[in-house]
Amino acid sequence: MSQIIKAFTGIVMVMFLMLTAGGILGAFLQMTNAQDLHSSMIDEVENSHYAVSVLQECFEIVEQTSYEVEIHLYSETQTPSICKSLSDIPTNVDEISLVKIILRYPIQIV
């Protein structure tokens, strides 16, 4: 009788560990996907020389996901402008010398 209890306890422990490992792997994959999106956004913005259309595309891509993006635009003469939505992007980006993209994403452990 005690062997049956030990066997079922072992099976329950293994199942619990498998579920926990699966949740951790799922969260890791979500984080990796978000980091890949962040890297591609940075590459596109840098390669376009801070074009308005590319900045708008970043917000459009993020609208399709559960992520949030914040773009900080820096110039040498003006104060930094922070864009938290599509309507915050300035029309004149000629003087932009540096861009910082912050991507926030939820981590869901299933």
N, C-alpha and C positions, 0 to 999 in steps of 0.2 A: 504494500500500500504506500509506503513512504517513497518508493522508487517512482511511482506514478506521479506523486505530488512534485518530486524533484524534476521529473521529465517535463511536466507541464509548466513549472516555474521557469525552467530553462528555455522552453519554447516561447513563453510570453516575454522573457527578457530579450531574446534574439529578435522577436518581432518589434519590440519597442526600440531597440537599437537600430534596426533597419529603417523604421519610420523616421527616427531622429536624423539619421544619416541622409535619408532622402530629402528631408526638409532643408538641411544645411546645404546639400548640393544644389537644390533648387534656388536657394537664396544666392549662392555663389554664381549660378548661371545668370540670374537677374542682374546682379552687380556687374558681371562681365559684359552683358549686353549694353548696360547703361554706360560703362566706360568706353566701349567701342563707339557708341553714338557720340559721346562727348569728344573723343579723339577725331572722329570724322568731321564733326562740326568745326572744331578748331582748324583742321587742315583746309576745309573749304573756305572759311572766312579769311585765313591767311593767304591762300592762293588767289582769292578774288580781290585782294587789296581792300578789304573791308567794304565791299559793295553792298548797297542797301538791299538789293534783291536777294542776296545770300543770307543777310541777317533776317529778312522776312521769312525766308525758307526755313531757317532754324526754328522760328516760332511755329510755323505751320507743321513741321515734323513733330514737334513736341506736343502740339494739340492732339495728335492722334494717339498719344500714349498717356500714361498717368504721371509723366515726369513734369517738372517745372524748370524753366530756364530763366536765367537772369544774365543780361549782357551789359558789361561796363565798358563804355567807350571813353578812351582817354586821348586828349590832344595836348599839345605843348602850350597852347595859349588860353584854352577855356577850362572851366571846371569839368570834372568827369560827369558824364551823363549815364544814368542807370536805366536800362530798358527792361521792364518786367512784363511787357505785353507788346503786341504787334504795333499798337498805336504810339508807343513811346519812342520808336526808332526815328531819329532825326532825318530830314531829307538831305542835308548837306553833310557828307562824311569825308570831305576832301582833306580836312585837317586832322583826321584820326591817325594817331601814330601807334596806338596799342589797344588791344581788346582783351577783356577777361570774360570768359564764359563760365558761368556757374550752373551746373546741372544738378537738380535735386530729384531724387527718386525714392519711392518707398520700397522697403524690403519686406516682402511677405513670406513668412515661413508657413508653408502649408502642411 
